[in-house]
Amino acid sequence: MPVTPEEAVKATVLRLNARAWGISFGLVLGGGLFLATIVLVLRGGAQVGQHLGMLSVFLPGYRVTWARSSASSTSSCWAMPSAG
């Protein structure tokens, strides 16, 4: 069945819209993870962020440290759009 130009444009816009939602959710969740990690590092203590540290199961290499906070938020930002 031939596809009209209007249907082709509509399909393309819907695909771009889904990707935009994925990227925006990834950025928001990645930023939230970054802020949560930084807050826990600033608080300090004997066991810094033991519950948040369990995210290393889903985000390989995740650690509750200054150095890994930006890398972890970046990986979660890219994981969200690719999951959709």
Beta strands, then each sheet from edge to edge (+ up, - down):
end
